[in-house]
């Protein structure tokens, strides 16, 4: 089995001779990893967590007052396309 060092060496050698298609694939992999890392490290401020908690509590205490997202979207489209 290849060690991490062996794999890195093999990848470096491969990239040195890779065409644009392969380089773009590697670039997309790197970009995806960077985005996932940003998401993992994203922190919601406490003030916003409080608002979310209040809204969730309201929803659970009054589920009959909530709307399905599709229904809400439909009503908003109807409202704004009438003008």
N, C-alpha and C positions, 0 to 999 in steps of 0.2 A: 504494500500500500504506500502511496506517495505521502510524504510528509508535507506539512504546510509550506516549508521552504522549497521543496521540489515542485509543488503545484504553482507557487508564485513564479519560480524560474520558468516553468513551462509556459505559463500564461504570458509572461513578459516576452519570451521568445516568439510566441504566436502573434502577439499584438504588433511586434516590430514588422511583421510581414503581412498583416491583415489588410483586407480591402475595406472600403468605406462602409459596406453593409455590416460587416462584423464589428467594426468600431462603433457604429451606431447602436448595435445590439448591446455591446458592453456599456455604452453611455446610458442607454435606457435602464439597464440593470442598476447602474450606479445611482441614477436619478431616483429610481423607485426606492432604493435603500435609504437615500437621504430623506425622502418624503416620509417614509415609515418611521425613521428616527425622529423627525420633527414632530410627528403625531404622538409618538410615545413620550416625548419630552414636553408636550404642550400642557400647560397648567391653566385651568380655568380659575379666574380670580374668585376669592371668597364671596365678594358682593354678588357676583353672577351666580355662583352656586346657591346662594340664599334665594335668589329670584327663581331659579329652576326648582328648588325644593318647595317653595311656596306654590308654584304652578302645579307641580306633581301632586302635592297634598290636596289642592283644590280639585284637581281632576279625580283623584281617588275618592274624595268625599262627595263629589257631585258628578258622577259619570254621565248622568242624563243631560247635563248642560254642555257636554262636549260634542264636537262634530267630527265626523269622519273627514279625513283630509281631502278626499276626492269630492265630497259634497261641499266642503268649504271652498275649494278651488272653483267648482262649478258655479256656486252662488256669486263669487267675486267676479268671475268672467261675465256672468249675466248682468250684474250690476254695472260693470264698466263698459260693456258693449252696447248698452241701451242708449247711451248719449251720442 
